[in-house]
Amino acid sequence: MIEIKFEPNRSAAYDGEKLIGHCDFEIDQNIWVANHTFVEKEYAGQGIAKKLLQCVVKNAAMQNAKIKPVCSYVVREFDKNPELYAAVKL
């Protein structure tokens, strides 16, 4: 079972003990710069990247932070679904 965890400067996906993906960000004051999303090839197509992003978005919202999308995946998701990310997008 895949578990998504929020960790310092990233959300991470684990299959048991194995790290299989992450969505990284740097914090600049109250702005989270989403700069990298990665999922292992064998786990592609399962929606894990989206779950990782949603975890970051949820935690940014709880901390009243804004997200600056830099990672190509995050940029695409923010552009495709602006209504989902309007509260946190910089």
C-alpha positions as a printed NumPy array, in Angstrom:
array([[  0.   ,   0.   ,   0.   ],
       [  1.341,   3.42 ,  -0.989],
       [  1.564,   5.946,   1.845],
       [  1.994,   9.699,   1.341],
       [  3.776,  11.566,   4.13 ],
       [  4.496,  15.256,   4.635],
       [  8.137,  15.77 ,   5.594],
       [ 10.386,  18.823,   5.892],
       [ 10.529,  20.499,   2.456],
       [  8.707,  17.704,   0.642],
       [  5.9  ,  15.231,   0.463],
       [  7.077,  11.671,   0.028],
       [  5.493,   8.45 ,  -1.219],
       [  6.472,   5.143,   0.335],
       [  5.729,   1.565,  -0.62 ],
       [  6.42 ,  -0.021,   2.734],
       [  9.856,   1.303,   3.68 ],
       [ 10.852,   2.118,   0.087],
       [ 10.799,   5.762,  -1.026],
       [  9.14 ,   5.738,  -4.458],
       [  8.45 ,   9.415,  -5.093],
       [  8.611,  12.938,  -3.764],
       [  7.476,  16.498,  -4.424],
       [ 10.137,  18.918,  -3.197],
       [  9.927,  22.588,  -2.341],
       [ 12.119,  25.314,  -0.875],
       [ 10.724,  27.865,   1.531],
       [ 11.398,  31.559,   0.911],
       [  9.58 ,  33.468,   3.651],
       [  5.955,  32.373,   3.226],
       [  6.409,  31.134,  -0.354],
       [  6.961,  27.471,  -1.106],
       [  8.869,  27.088,  -4.373],
       [  7.795,  23.716,  -5.8  ],
       [ 10.894,  22.754,  -7.753],
       [ 10.899,  18.98 ,  -8.33 ],
       [  8.467,  16.067,  -8.518],
       [  9.601,  12.5  ,  -9.095],
       [  7.978,   9.05 ,  -9.104],
       [  9.844,   5.805,  -9.787],
       [  9.066,   4.411, -13.275],
       [  7.478,   1.214, -12.036],
       [  4.887,   3.279, -10.118],
       [  3.984,   5.583, -13.007],
       [  0.348,   5.997, -14.018],
       [ -1.061,   5.481, -10.516],
       [ -1.709,   9.144,  -9.691],
       [  1.085,   9.273,  -7.134],
       [  2.543,  12.577,  -8.388],
       [ -0.87 ,  14.211,  -8.033],
       [ -1.256,  12.86 ,  -4.49 ],
       [  2.19 ,  14.2  ,  -3.633],
       [  1.247,  17.632,  -4.957],
       [ -2.086,  17.574,  -3.127],
       [ -0.243,  16.823,   0.111],
       [  2.01 ,  19.865,  -0.392],
       [ -0.984,  22.047,  -1.314],
       [ -2.942,  20.925,   1.746],
       [ -0.058,  21.699,   4.088],
       [  0.696,  25.044,   2.423],
       [ -2.939,  26.049,   2.847],
       [ -2.886,  25.056,   6.524],
       [  0.164,  27.299,   7.014],
       [ -1.258,  30.162,   4.9  ],
       [  1.663,  29.81 ,   2.496],
       [  1.644,  30.372,  -1.254],
       [  3.156,  27.99 ,  -3.789],
       [  5.3  ,  29.175,  -6.666],
       [  5.203,  26.427,  -9.317],
       [  8.622,  25.888, -10.906],
       [  8.624,  22.12 , -11.458],
       [  7.141,  21.327, -14.883],
       [  4.649,  18.863, -13.389],
       [  3.387,  21.394, -10.834],
       [  3.152,  24.12 , -13.501],
       [  1.035,  21.796, -15.699],
       [ -1.251,  20.795, -12.83 ],
       [ -1.764,  24.414, -11.744],
       [ -2.555,  25.396, -15.355],
       [ -4.926,  22.429, -15.953],
       [ -6.844,  22.831, -12.681],
       [ -6.643,  26.478, -11.607],
       [ -9.736,  26.197,  -9.401],
       [ -8.093,  23.489,  -7.272],
       [ -5.019,  25.554,  -6.59 ],
       [ -6.327,  29.132,  -6.575],
       [ -6.023,  29.493,  -2.794],
       [ -2.309,  28.663,  -2.743],
       [ -0.936,  29.66 ,  -6.171],
       [  1.422,  32.615,  -6.184]])
